[in-house]
């Protein structure tokens, strides 16, 4: 089993609960309250460990909410490496409305990071030892948009495979220097990256192959929501439809997809098989309400179904 490290520059405490009906002014009583450690890299580590792997979390945290985040990570038995910051760690809220079946998600920008804080984080990552380094999530205010590119440069030549999952300028500049092993954009993030709407599968495949052929990333896994996913690399494209499930939540599907793909690779499965395992995890995450992630038993059950899916 190979080990991974994850980086979360803008983590969050994810709060979720159910209500009967969302309406203004009046106090709304909630139930089924959950508190989970969140943010892209932390979610990937949670899922990776849930499947039986080993992961170390690097993350920025500060204030009373930062202390609470530490406690939640300990409850999930994650190995953590906290970079202390002056600002308060953010709190995000997900509300499920029983009357309509709709989900409402409230996410704040998070703290402003000081130069010495992100520089400390960069120095720590430059010294870490792992097989895969997952840089996932948004960059908070104060962190330069080329921060992920700086990390990739810092670990280049040491045999560490960098996995990138971000959006906007952070994604664009992270890819600019190349040397990315795997990048996982959603269809929306890929469209923004290439600067045009990708209206059909051919356009999606060409955009993904453009990243591969330019040398920015070795593998590109594009998640397409209810339409499945596409894997592009030098060997060609693998396009799989979604595994049909009755979705209860959209939270954590992409992170579960990425974590399960890496877990399969870390246990020496080939990339197409790992891609199917990730697809099963993304579908399994949709079965869980609130801020919970995929359950291993659901992943393995849906993976058996994914093995029967014919490429498109």
C-alpha positions in Angstrom: 0.0 0.0 0.0 1.4 3.4 -1.1 0.8 6.4 1.2 -0.6 9.8 0.2 -0.4 13.3 1.6 -3.2 15.8 1.0 -3.2 19.6 1.1 -6.2 21.8 2.0 -5.4 25.5 1.9 -9.0 26.6 2.8 -10.5 23.9 5.0 -13.9 24.1 6.6 -16.0 22.6 9.3 -19.0 21.2 7.4 -22.3 21.4 9.3 -25.4 19.7 7.9 -28.9 19.2 9.0 -32.4 18.6 7.7 -35.4 20.9 7.9 -39.0 20.6 6.9 -39.2 23.8 4.9 -36.9 26.8 4.3 -38.6 30.1 4.8 -37.6 33.6 5.8 -37.8 35.4 9.2 -39.1 32.6 11.4 -36.8 30.3 13.4 -36.4 26.9 11.6 -35.8 23.8 13.6 -33.3 21.3 12.3 -32.6 17.6 12.9 -30.0 15.0 12.0 -27.2 17.5 12.7 -23.6 16.5 11.6 -20.2 18.1 12.0 -17.4 16.9 9.7 -13.9 18.1 8.8 -14.1 19.4 5.2 -12.3 20.9 2.3 -11.0 19.1 -0.8 -7.9 17.5 0.5 -9.3 16.6 3.9 -12.3 14.9 2.2 -9.9 12.9 0.0 -8.0 11.8 3.0 -11.1 10.8 4.9 -12.3 8.7 2.0 -8.8 7.2 1.4 -8.5 6.1 5.1 -12.1 4.9 5.1 -11.1 2.5 2.3 -8.2 1.2 4.3 -5.3 3.5 3.2 -2.9 5.8 5.0 -3.1 9.6 4.5 -1.5 12.6 6.1 -3.4 15.9 6.0 -1.6 19.2 5.6 -4.0 22.1 6.2 -4.2 25.7 7.4 -6.3 26.4 10.5 -6.7 29.1 13.0 -8.9 30.5 15.8 -11.5 28.6 17.9 -12.9 27.0 14.8 -9.4 25.8 13.9 -9.2 24.0 17.2 -12.6 22.4 16.6 -11.3 21.3 13.2 -8.3 19.6 14.8 -10.7 17.7 17.1 -12.9 16.6 14.2 -9.8 15.3 12.3 -8.7 13.4 15.4 -12.2 11.8 15.7 -11.8 10.6 12.1 -8.3 9.2 13.1 -6.5 11.2 10.4 -2.8 11.9 10.7 -2.6 15.7 10.6 0.0 18.4 10.0 -1.6 21.8 10.9 -0.1 25.1 9.6 -1.3 27.7 12.2 -2.8 30.9 10.8 -4.0 34.1 12.4 -7.5 34.0 10.8 -10.5 31.9 11.8 -11.2 28.6 9.9 -14.4 28.9 8.0 -17.7 27.0 8.6 -19.9 25.8 5.8 -23.5 24.7 6.0 -25.6 22.3 4.0 -29.4 22.1 4.6 -31.7 19.4 3.2 -35.3 20.6 2.8 -37.6 17.6 3.3 -40.6 19.2 1.7 -39.0 19.7 -1.7 -36.0 17.4 -1.6 -33.8 20.4 -2.4 -30.4 20.9 -0.9 -29.0 24.4 0.1 -25.3 24.9 0.5 -23.8 28.0 2.1 -20.0 28.5 1.8 -17.9 31.5 2.9 -14.6 32.8 1.4 -12.6 31.9 4.5 -9.7 33.7 6.2 -7.1 36.0 4.6 -3.7 34.2 4.7 -0.5 36.1 5.5 2.6 35.7 3.4 4.6 34.0 6.2 1.7 31.5 6.7 1.6 30.2 3.1 5.3 30.3 2.8 5.6 28.1 5.9 3.1 25.7 4.3 5.2 25.6 1.1 8.3 24.8 3.1 6.6 21.9 4.9 5.3 20.4 1.6 8.8 20.7 0.0 10.1 18.3 2.7 7.2 15.8 2.8 7.7 12.2 1.7 4.8 10.4 0.0 3.9 8.5 -3.2 1.0 10.8 -4.1 0.5 14.5 -3.1 -3.1 15.7 -3.6 -3.5 19.4 -3.8 -7.3 19.9 -3.7 -9.7 22.8 -3.2 -9.8 26.5 -3.5 -7.1 29.0 -2.5 -8.0 31.5 0.2 -7.4 35.2 -0.1 -3.8 36.2 0.3 -2.4 33.0 -1.3 -0.8 33.6 -4.8 -2.7 32.0 -7.6 0.4 30.1 -8.7 0.7 28.4 -5.3 0.0 24.9 -6.6 2.5 25.5 -9.4 5.1 26.4 -6.7 4.3 23.1 -4.8 4.7 21.1 -8.0 8.0 22.7 -8.7 9.2 22.1 -5.1 8.6 18.3 -5.2 9.5 17.8 -8.9 12.3 15.3 -9.4 11.6 13.4 -6.1 9.2 10.8 -7.7 6.1 12.3 -6.0 3.1 12.1 -8.2 1.1 15.3 -7.8 -2.7 15.2 -8.2 -4.4 18.5 -8.7 -8.1 19.3 -8.1 -9.0 23.0 -8.1 -10.7 25.6 -10.3 -10.2 29.0 -11.9 -6.8 30.6 -11.9 -5.5 28.2 -9.3 -6.1 25.3 -11.7 -4.9 27.1 -14.7 -1.6 28.2 -13.1 -1.2 24.9 -11.4 -1.2 23.2 -14.8 1.0 25.8 -16.5 4.3 24.4 -15.3 3.4 20.8 -16.2 4.5 17.8 -14.2 1.0 17.0 -12.9 0.3 13.3 -12.7 -3.5 13.5 -12.6 -5.9 16.5 -12.8 -9.6 16.1 -12.1 -11.7 19.0 -13.4 -15.5 18.9 -13.5 -17.0 19.7 -16.9 -17.6 23.3 -15.7 -14.1 23.7 -14.5 -12.7 22.3 -17.8 -14.9 24.7 -19.8 -13.6 27.7 -17.8 -10.0 26.4 -18.2 -10.2 26.3 -22.0 -12.3 29.5 -22.2 -15.3 28.0 -24.1 -18.5 26.0 -23.5 -17.9 22.3 -24.2 -21.2 21.4 -25.8 -20.6 17.8 -26.8 -18.5 14.7 -26.0 -16.1 15.4 -28.8 -15.3 18.9 -27.6 -14.8 17.5 -24.0 -12.4 14.8 -25.2 -10.5 17.3 -27.4 -10.1 19.7 -24.4 -8.9 16.9 -22.1 -6.5 15.6 -24.7 -5.2 19.1 -25.2 -4.0 19.2 -21.6 -2.3 15.8 -22.1 -0.6 16.7 -25.4 0.6 20.0 -24.0 2.5 18.2 -21.3 0.5 19.9 -18.5 -0.8 16.6 -17.0 -0.3 12.9 -17.7 -3.9 12.0 -17.0 -7.1 14.0 -17.1 -10.2 12.7 -15.4 -13.2 14.8 -16.2 -16.3 14.3 -14.0 -19.6 14.9 -15.9 -22.1 14.6 -13.1 -25.1 12.5 -14.1 -23.4 11.8 -17.5 -20.5 9.8 -16.0 -16.8 10.6 -16.5 -14.0 10.7 -19.1 -10.4 9.7 -18.7 -7.9 11.0 -21.2 -4.2 10.2 -21.5 -1.6 9.3 -24.1 -3.2 5.9 -24.6 -6.5 7.6 -25.7 -9.9 8.2 -24.0 -12.0 6.1 -21.8 -15.6 7.4 -21.5 -17.9 5.7 -19.0 -21.6 6.5 -18.3 -22.8 7.2 -14.8 -23.9 4.4 -12.5 -27.6 5.0 -11.9 -28.4 5.8 -8.3 -31.1 7.7 -6.4 -29.1 10.7 -5.2 -29.6 12.1 -1.7 -26.8 14.7 -1.8 -24.2 16.2 -4.2 -21.7 16.9 -1.4 -18.4 15.0 -1.6 -19.0 13.1 -4.8 -15.9 14.5 -6.6 -13.7 14.0 -3.6 -14.9 10.5 -3.1 -14.2 9.8 -6.8 -10.7 11.1 -6.5 -9.9 9.3 -3.3 -11.2 6.0 -4.5 -9.3 6.3 -7.8 -6.0 7.0 -5.9 -6.7 4.1 -3.4 -7.1 1.7 -6.4 -3.9 3.0 -7.9 -2.1 2.7 -4.5 -3.2 -1.0 -4.3 -1.7 -1.6 -7.8 -4.8 -1.7 -9.9 -4.4 -0.4 -13.4 -5.6 3.0 -14.3 -8.8 2.0 -16.2 -9.8 -0.2 -13.3 -9.0 2.6 -10.8 -11.1 5.0 -12.9 -14.1 2.6 -12.6 -13.6 2.3 -8.9 -13.6 6.1 -8.6 -16.8 6.3 -10.7 -18.4 3.8 -8.2 -17.3 6.0 -5.3 -18.7 9.1 -6.8 -22.1 7.4 -7.2 -21.9 5.9 -3.7 -21.3 9.4 -2.2 -24.5 10.6 -3.8 -26.4 8.0 -1.7 -25.3 9.6 1.6 -27.1 12.6 3.0 -25.5 15.8 4.4 -21.7 16.0 4.5 -21.0 12.3 4.8 -18.8 10.6 2.2 -19.2 7.3 0.3 -19.5 4.1 2.3 -17.0 1.3 1.3 -19.8 -1.3 1.1 -21.7 0.8 -1.4 -18.5 1.5 -3.4 -17.7 -2.2 -3.8 -21.3 -3.0 -4.7 -21.4 -0.3 -7.4 -18.0 -1.1 -8.6 -19.3 -4.5 -9.6 -21.9 -2.7 -11.7 -19.3 -0.3 -13.1 -17.3 -3.3 -14.3 -20.2 -4.2 -16.6 -20.5 -0.7 -18.1 -19.5 -0.5 -21.8 -17.3 2.4 -22.8 -19.0 5.1 -24.8 
